[in-house]
């Protein structure tokens, strides 16, 4: 099955990169930093999400882990958030 983007074609830049149109990134839930592969399917190239790659949320959580400057217990955090 062949599906075209319906818009103007894309160009490969000098680094061999192409930009995936925003509506397709949204449709397939692709975000900056997601890992993809370009694979051959017959005489066609396909962009596929790399299996086992971290989601954006997991990358953010990993990046932020241990960054807090103040240590608080769960009860203290809940009191702060609830305003009790």
C-alpha positions, 0 to 999 in steps of 0.5 A: 500500500502506498500513501503519499503525504498529499503535499509538496515533496521533501528534499534530502539536505546535504547531511542526508536528512529529511523533515517528516511533515508535522501532521504525520509526526502527530498522527504517528506520535513521533517526537523529537529524540524518538529513534527510527530506522529507514528500512527497505520494503521491496523497492520502497524506503519506510520509516519505522519506529525503532523497537525498544526505543524509549518514549519521550516521557521515559527520556524526560523521567530519566533525565530529571531523576536525581535533579531535585535540590530539596529532599521531601517525603511523599507526605510532605509533597502531598501537603505542599501540593494540597495546601493543607 
